[in-house]
Amino acid sequence: MRVAAPSLQTILRRIRAPVFPRRTYDIARYGATADRTTNCGPSIAEAIAECHAAGGGHVLVPPGGYLIRGPIRLRSNVDFHLSDGATIRFGTDPADYLPPVLVRWEGTFCYNYCPLIFADREQNIALTGRGVLDGQARRAWGDWKAKQSRDQHELREMGRRRTPLARRVFGSGHYLRPSLFEPHRCRNVLVEGITLKGSPFWTVHPVLCTNVVIRGVHVLPGTTNDDACDPDSCEDVLIEDCRFESADDSIAIKAGRDQDAWGRPGCSNIVVRRCTAARSRASAFAIGSEMSGGVRNVFVRDCTVGRVREYALYVKSNSDRGGWVENLRVRGVRVGSCASLVSLETEYKGVRGHPYPARYRDFLFEEITCRRTAGAAILSNGSDLRPIERLVLRDIAVERAATPVRIRQTHLLRVENVIVNGRPLPPSAAVSRPSRRLRLDAGG
């Protein structure tokens, strides 16, 4: 029996940002020097430890430029606050981010270089303020993508075979880049106001966290694979009033990869509102492609997309992932230009013919405008084994598209007031049978 999905308001009532005691621990009191060359890592660690031991408060970074050689480890009840004018630059020696810690890398758990900012099993933690966190990816990690293929393949095989975690050890001698901020198994997480840039890999990447607020954050590009915000197998997440500029996806909602994610928690109750995906070499708002633990109850409201090279609204998986995506509600999105406006893809990167197709069902896209798409305005590509079920397209206007719509293996499709190239999509676009493929060429 299907369980009724929670409403947007029900989810929002549950999400609350953590509150911290009115105690301040200025890192300058612990020896931190804003000279851009002194390693302030030990001073910051001491301030965080004392704040945590006292029951919590705010660790303050005053204005100025600070260097840290190695990661910041957040502790429970600590708000790490960067003043306006404060910039922390992370050191560029990979050895400083060892020993390895347990992370989720591209959807598979392993021991790898420590994220630049990390927390594990903590509660009530925050990164706040108007300062800047700079991962300096170009100086340290920029060429690692060209070297990562062997490690990437080995890790994926470990996940597929379900190799014990203790044997999935990377780090020294390997080339899997760390993320910038990756809290693990934490509760009550706040990221507010700060600017993050130069991430070696995914930028804000909470994993298995509950009650997460990401508000008023500005993300600037790293080099590649620097997704701005990737909630991964999290529950009750609010992302609002943020501005994203990345070399990859702006927001990508994740839930683990392939067999390694089967039986693990999925990602649920995610709200994205009033965010701007200003520019991206990839997609603006995505689900997947690592979604094998399942994603459900996602709401996107009143967002703006500037110029993205690929997709504005993208759900991506393939037939070796398993899992599901269900109850996606998108309303009030304004798009400048993209390759495709709405794309539901079950053959991501051309992978097909495997026995584990993802289940896609209960999608609503409404009140969406777009100036130009280079390809299909609407793409719904279901699997032969598991068609897409219950897709509603309502009040959508695309000024110019090379192809209005391509639909395959999509059941219970409703099209209401969808206008592309100045013409409404015909009523025949509202029905798609299992063996039928529908393509309406430009102007048709």
C-alpha positions as semicolon CSV with decimal commas, in nm:
position;residue;x (nm);y (nm);z (nm)
1;M;0,000;0,000;0,000
2;R;0,134;0,342;-0,097
3;V;0,188;0,590;0,185
4;A;0,068;0,946;0,124
5;A;0,357;1,185;0,060
6;P;0,402;1,468;0,311
7;S;0,303;1,815;0,197
8;L;0,552;2,095;0,145
9;Q;0,428;2,272;0,458
10;T;0,458;1,956;0,666
11;I;0,822;1,921;0,567
12;L;0,898;2,289;0,630
13;R;0,747;2,273;0,978
14;R;0,993;1,999;1,072
15;I;1,309;2,175;0,951
16;R;1,469;2,406;1,206
17;A;1,812;2,568;1,199
18;P;2,025;2,497;1,508
19;V;2,064;2,766;1,775
20;F;2,393;2,818;1,961
21;P;2,487;2,956;2,305
22;R;2,601;3,319;2,317
23;R;2,967;3,239;2,369
24;T;3,236;3,351;2,127
25;Y;3,579;3,198;2,072
26;D;3,791;3,430;1,859
27;I;4,061;3,230;1,677
28;A;4,301;3,524;1,720
29;R;4,304;3,448;2,094
30;Y;4,439;3,104;2,009
31;G;4,725;3,232;1,795
32;A;4,569;3,254;1,448
33;T;4,742;3,517;1,235
34;A;4,584;3,680;0,931
35;D;4,907;3,694;0,730
36;R;4,807;3,439;0,461
37;T;5,120;3,229;0,530
38;T;5,103;3,105;0,891
39;N;4,926;2,772;0,935
40;C;4,621;2,859;1,146
41;G;4,490;2,502;1,156
42;P;4,610;2,426;1,512
43;S;4,463;2,752;1,644
44;I;4,128;2,682;1,483
45;A;4,124;2,325;1,613
46;E;4,195;2,447;1,966
47;A;3,917;2,707;1,949
48;I;3,669;2,448;1,821
49;A;3,769;2,198;2,091
50;E;3,729;2,452;2,372
51;C;3,396;2,574;2,236
52;H;3,268;2,218;2,212
53;A;3,388;2,127;2,561
54;A;3,212;2,430;2,709
55;G;2,879;2,324;2,562
56;G;2,894;2,519;2,237
57;G;2,896;2,867;2,091
58;H;3,052;3,056;1,802
59;V;3,410;3,016;1,682
60;L;3,482;3,352;1,524
61;V;3,716;3,416;1,229
62;P;3,792;3,792;1,221
63;P;3,846;3,980;0,895
64;G;4,167;3,897;0,712
65;G;4,330;3,622;0,508
66;Y;4,411;3,292;0,683
67;L;4,590;2,978;0,564
68;I;4,503;2,631;0,693
69;R;4,718;2,329;0,612
70;G;4,476;2,044;0,648
71;P;4,106;2,001;0,727
72;I;3,875;2,171;0,974
73;R;3,686;1,921;1,193
74;L;3,358;2,057;1,325
75;R;3,221;1,937;1,660
76;S;2,875;1,935;1,811
77;N;2,718;2,267;1,914
78;V;2,982;2,471;1,728
79;D;2,902;2,749;1,482
80;F;3,212;2,825;1,274
81;H;3,152;3,190;1,183
82;L;3,349;3,381;0,920
83;S;3,327;3,759;0,957
84;D;3,268;3,979;0,655
85;G;3,613;4,023;0,503
86;A;3,750;3,693;0,635
87;T;3,896;3,442;0,388
88;I;4,028;3,098;0,470
89;R;4,248;2,934;0,208
90;F;4,313;2,564;0,240
91;G;4,663;2,429;0,189
92;T;4,748;2,249;-0,131
93;D;4,952;1,951;-0,007
94;P;4,732;1,639;-0,027
95;A;4,934;1,476;0,253
96;D;4,781;1,730;0,494
97;Y;4,439;1,565;0,441
98;L;4,549;1,224;0,569
99;P;4,487;0,984;0,737
100;P;4,188;0,876;0,531
101;V;3,837;0,909;0,671
102;L;3,511;0,744;0,575
103;V;3,343;0,940;0,295
104;R;3,099;0,874;0,014
105;W;3,278;0,933;-0,315
106;E;3,054;0,953;-0,622
107;G;2,795;0,750;-0,437
108;T;3,020;0,472;-0,298
109;F;3,156;0,461;0,057
110;C;3,531;0,437;0,105
111;Y;3,821;0,572;0,310
112;N;3,978;0,865;0,129
113;Y;4,138;1,204;0,179
114;C;3,955;1,402;0,444
115;P;3,716;1,666;0,310
116;L;3,846;2,019;0,365
117;I;3,573;2,071;0,627
118;F;3,444;1,754;0,789
119;A;3,217;1,636;1,068
120;D;3,113;1,283;1,164
121;R;2,821;1,189;1,390
122;E;2,795;1,544;1,529
123;Q;2,483;1,749;1,597
124;N;2,409;2,122;1,592
125;I;2,690;2,236;1,363
126;A;2,713;2,539;1,139
127;L;2,919;2,733;0,886
128;T;2,795;3,092;0,889
129;G;2,894;3,452;0,817
130;R;2,989;3,662;0,517
131;G;3,341;3,529;0,470
132;V;3,497;3,306;0,205
133;L;3,618;2,946;0,209
134;D;3,863;2,882;-0,075
135;G;3,966;2,527;-0,161
136;Q;4,230;2,648;-0,409
137;A;4,148;2,356;-0,638
138;R;4,348;2,489;-0,931
139;R;4,667;2,489;-0,728
140;A;4,641;2,135;-0,589
141;W;4,374;1,914;-0,735
142;G;4,299;2,045;-1,083
143;D;4,482;1,774;-1,276
144;W;4,357;1,479;-1,068
145;K;4,053;1,409;-1,284
146;A;4,284;1,298;-1,563
147;K;4,448;1,055;-1,318
148;Q;4,143;0,920;-1,136
149;S;4,006;0,663;-1,382
150;R;4,179;0,358;-1,232
151;D;4,075;0,446;-0,876
152;Q;3,726;0,540;-0,988
153;H;3,677;0,205;-1,162
154;E;3,823;0,011;-0,868
155;L;3,592;0,185;-0,621
156;R;3,285;0,122;-0,837
157;E;3,377;-0,247;-0,855
158;M;3,418;-0,255;-0,478
159;G;3,069;-0,111;-0,442
160;R;2,925;-0,355;-0,693
161;R;3,086;-0,652;-0,515
162;R;3,004;-0,501;-0,175
163;T;3,364;-0,524;-0,064
164;P;3,394;-0,466;0,314
165;L;3,455;-0,101;0,397
166;A;3,782;-0,179;0,576
167;R;3,931;-0,286;0,241
168;R;3,819;0,023;0,049
169;V;4,116;0,240;0,142
170;F;4,234;0,511;-0,095
171;G;4,419;0,829;0,001
172;S;4,798;0,834;-0,046
173;G;4,898;0,720;-0,395
174;H;4,544;0,755;-0,526
175;Y;4,359;1,034;-0,703
176;L;4,005;1,062;-0,568
177;R;3,959;1,431;-0,489
178;P;3,806;1,542;-0,158
179;S;3,494;1,755;-0,133
180;L;3,499;2,096;0,034
181;F;3,234;2,048;0,307
182;E;3,110;1,696;0,383
183;P;2,928;1,633;0,712
184;H;2,855;1,265;0,773
185;R;2,571;1,121;0,979
186;C;2,507;1,458;1,143
187;R;2,187;1,610;1,275
188;N;2,090;1,978;1,266
189;V;2,328;2,128;1,011
190;L;2,331;2,494;0,903
191;V;2,527;2,656;0,619
192;E;2,435;3,023;0,591
193;G;2,565;3,334;0,418
194;I;2,914;3,218;0,328
195;T;3,088;3,201;-0,010
196;L;3,257;2,877;-0,108
197;K;3,487;2,853;-0,407
198;G;3,767;2,650;-0,558
199;S;3,633;2,315;-0,439
200;P;3,841;2,014;-0,547
201;F;3,523;1,808;-0,592
202;W;3,159;1,840;-0,480
203;T;3,127;2,161;-0,280
204;V;2,854;2,121;-0,015
205;H;2,792;1,749;0,029
206;P;2,598;1,640;0,339
207;V;2,576;1,261;0,365
208;L;2,321;1,071;0,577
209;C;2,231;1,392;0,759
210;T;1,895;1,496;0,906
211;N;1,753;1,848;0,938
212;V;1,980;2,048;0,710
213;V;1,942;2,418;0,624
214;I;2,151;2,571;0,343
215;R;2,059;2,938;0,318
216;G;2,195;3,243;0,137
217;V;2,508;3,061;0,024
218;H;2,714;3,165;-0,279
219;V;2,916;2,899;-0,460
220;L;3,179;2,991;-0,718
221;P;3,348;2,742;-0,953
222;G;3,633;2,505;-0,882
223;T;3,773;2,318;-1,181
224;T;3,545;2,025;-1,267
225;N;3,297;1,796;-1,087
226;D;3,241;2,078;-0,838
227;D;2,863;2,038;-0,794
228;A;2,756;2,330;-0,579
229;C;2,518;2,147;-0,344
230;D;2,458;1,771;-0,327
231;P;2,239;1,645;-0,040
232;D;2,314;1,272;-0,038
233;S;2,084;1,025;0,142
234;C;1,965;1,305;0,369
235;E;1,625;1,370;0,523
236;D;1,450;1,705;0,575
237;V;1,667;1,949;0,380
238;L;1,593;2,315;0,299
239;I;1,802;2,495;0,034
240;E;1,691;2,855;-0,007
241;D;1,802;3,195;-0,136
242;C;2,133;3,062;-0,269
243;R;2,331;3,159;-0,578
244;F;2,523;2,888;-0,759
245;E;2,792;2,924;-1,025
246;S;2,972;2,600;-1,092
247;A;3,160;2,396;-1,348
248;D;2,911;2,112;-1,293
249;D;2,557;2,074;-1,156
250;S;2,423;2,349;-0,932
251;I;2,208;2,118;-0,719
252;A;2,222;1,740;-0,757
253;I;2,017;1,534;-0,515
254;K;2,189;1,200;-0,452
255;A;2,124;0,866;-0,280
256;G;2,427;0,647;-0,345
257;R;2,541;0,439;-0,639
258;D;2,440;0,092;-0,757
259;Q;2,465;-0,210;-0,523
260;D;2,653;-0,014;-0,257
261;A;2,339;0,195;-0,195
262;W;2,081;-0,083;-0,206
263;G;1,933;-0,128;0,138
264;R;2,085;0,195;0,267
265;P;1,880;0,509;0,346
266;G;1,765;0,719;0,053
267;C;1,711;1,094;0,019
268;S;1,373;1,239;0,115
269;N;1,187;1,559;0,194
270;I;1,403;1,810;0,007
271;V;1,287;2,169;-0,050
272;V;1,464;2,407;-0,288
273;R;1,325;2,758;-0,313
274;R;1,424;3,104;-0,439
275;C;1,762;2,982;-0,561
276;T;1,952;3,101;-0,867
277;A;2,159;2,869;-1,085
278;A;2,337;3,154;-1,256
279;R;2,566;2,953;-1,481
280;S;2,684;2,598;-1,516
281;R;2,869;2,378;-1,762
282;A;2,626;2,101;-1,673
283;S;2,277;2,120;-1,519
284;A;2,087;2,353;-1,289
285;F;1,864;2,125;-1,077
286;A;1,927;1,750;-1,100
287;I;1,840;1,425;-0,929
288;G;2,104;1,155;-0,975
289;S;2,275;1,001;-1,137
290;E;2,376;0,837;-0,806
291;M;2,025;0,772;-0,671
292;S;2,016;0,398;-0,606
293;G;1,895;0,427;-0,246
294;G;1,587;0,612;-0,371
295;V;1,481;0,978;-0,381
296;R;1,134;1,094;-0,287
297;N;0,940;1,407;-0,194
298;V;1,139;1,682;-0,366
299;F;0,993;2,033;-0,404
300;V;1,150;2,304;-0,623
301;R;0,982;2,644;-0,600
302;D;1,036;2,991;-0,750
303;C;1,389;2,947;-0,882
304;T;1,587;3,110;-1,162
305;V;1,822;2,949;-1,411
306;G;2,056;3,171;-1,610
307;R;2,266;2,994;-1,869
308;V;2,339;2,623;-1,838
309;R;2,520;2,421;-2,099
310;E;2,313;2,106;-2,053
311;Y;1,983;2,064;-1,866
312;A;1,770;2,296;-1,657
313;L;1,562;2,028;-1,479
314;Y;1,716;1,684;-1,501
315;V;1,644;1,340;-1,353
316;K;1,917;1,097;-1,457
317;S;1,973;0,727;-1,402
318;N;2,025;0,408;-1,599
319;S;1,938;0,039;-1,589
320;D;2,221;-0,072;-1,358
321;R;2,132;0,168;-1,075
322;G;1,806;0,036;-0,931
323;G;1,631;0,261;-0,681
324;W;1,354;0,508;-0,750
325;V;1,262;0,874;-0,789
326;E;0,909;0,964;-0,690
327;N;0,697;1,263;-0,594
328;L;0,892;1,544;-0,761
329;R;0,710;1,879;-0,766
330;V;0,859;2,172;-0,962
331;R;0,679;2,506;-0,984
332;G;0,771;2,859;-1,087
333;V;1,109;2,820;-1,259
334;R;1,241;3,083;-1,502
335;V;1,513;2,968;-1,744
336;G;1,738;3,163;-1,979
337;S;1,903;2,906;-2,203
338;C;1,980;2,535;-2,182
339;A;2,018;2,223;-2,392
340;S;1,692;2,079;-2,257
341;L;1,434;2,227;-2,022
342;V;1,284;1,912;-1,865
343;S;1,473;1,586;-1,912
344;L;1,382;1,253;-1,754
345;E;1,653;1,010;-1,859
346;T;1,671;0,640;-1,777
347;E;1,963;0,568;-2,011
348;Y;2,216;0,811;-1,865
349;K;2,538;0,814;-2,067
350;G;2,386;0,559;-2,303
351;V;2,379;0,274;-2,048
352;R;2,088;0,039;-2,120
353;G;1,992;-0,326;-2,116
354;H;2,076;-0,401;-1,751
355;P;1,815;-0,562;-1,523
356;Y;1,794;-0,286;-1,259
357;P;1,605;0,011;-1,405
358;A;1,507;0,289;-1,169
359;R;1,140;0,358;-1,098
360;Y;1,024;0,708;-1,193
361;R;0,674;0,815;-1,094
362;D;0,459;1,109;-0,983
363;F;0,629;1,411;-1,142
364;L;0,472;1,756;-1,178
365;F;0,631;2,044;-1,370
366;E;0,427;2,364;-1,383
367;E;0,455;2,740;-1,431
368;I;0,790;2,718;-1,609
369;T;0,924;2,957;-1,872
370;C;1,230;2,929;-2,095
371;R;1,375;3,150;-2,366
372;R;1,573;2,891;-2,561
373;T;1,659;2,522;-2,565
374;A;1,915;2,384;-2,809
375;G;1,755;2,039;-2,815
376;A;1,423;1,900;-2,694
377;A;1,222;2,122;-2,463
378;I;1,067;1,815;-2,297
379;L;1,241;1,476;-2,292
380;S;1,081;1,180;-2,113
381;N;1,273;0,862;-2,190
382;G;1,133;0,572;-1,993
383;S;1,273;0,221;-1,971
384;D;1,122;-0,072;-2,160
385;L;1,124;-0,270;-1,835
386;R;0,993;0,014;-1,620
387;P;0,817;0,304;-1,795
388;I;0,785;0,646;-1,636
389;E;0,450;0,674;-1,458
390;R;0,230;0,978;-1,395
391;L;0,396;1,284;-1,546
392;V;0,211;1,617;-1,555
393;L;0,333;1,913;-1,765
394;R;0,128;2,225;-1,699
395;D;0,157;2,595;-1,791
396;I;0,498;2,573;-1,960
397;A;0,616;2,821;-2,223
398;V;0,934;2,784;-2,431
399;E;1,003;3,065;-2,675
400;R;1,239;2,869;-2,898
401;A;1,332;2,501;-2,910
402;A;1,491;2,287;-3,178
403;T;1,246;2,006;-3,090
404;P;0,943;2,062;-2,866
405;V;0,906;1,715;-2,716
406;R;1,043;1,361;-2,725
407;I;0,855;1,099;-2,526
408;R;0,918;0,727;-2,495
409;Q;0,775;0,471;-2,251
410;T;0,583;0,725;-2,043
411;H;0,245;0,625;-1,899
412;L;-0,032;0,852;-1,771
413;L;0,115;1,167;-1,921
414;R;-0,090;1,487;-1,899
415;V;-0,006;1,800;-2,098
416;E;-0,195;2,118;-2,010
417;N;-0,119;2,455;-2,167
418;V;0,233;2,375;-2,288
419;I;0,342;2,615;-2,561
420;V;0,666;2,570;-2,755
421;N;0,775;2,786;-3,049
422;G;0,449;2,977;-3,017
423;R;0,229;2,669;-3,064
424;P;0,052;2,453;-2,807
425;L;0,149;2,088;-2,792
426;P;-0,142;1,892;-2,940
427;P;-0,370;1,675;-2,729
428;S;-0,207;1,363;-2,878
429;A;0,100;1,442;-2,667
430;A;-0,105;1,361;-2,359
431;V;-0,096;0,982;-2,410
432;S;0,204;0,754;-2,454
433;R;0,168;0,375;-2,483
434;P;0,445;0,127;-2,390
435;S;0,561;0,071;-2,747
436;R;0,504;0,423;-2,871
437;R;0,763;0,693;-2,920
438;L;0,638;1,048;-2,969
439;R;0,842;1,319;-3,133
440;L;0,703;1,656;-3,232
441;D;0,945;1,844;-3,453
442;A;0,995;2,219;-3,434
443;G;0,682;2,403;-3,532
444;G;0,474;2,083;-3,539
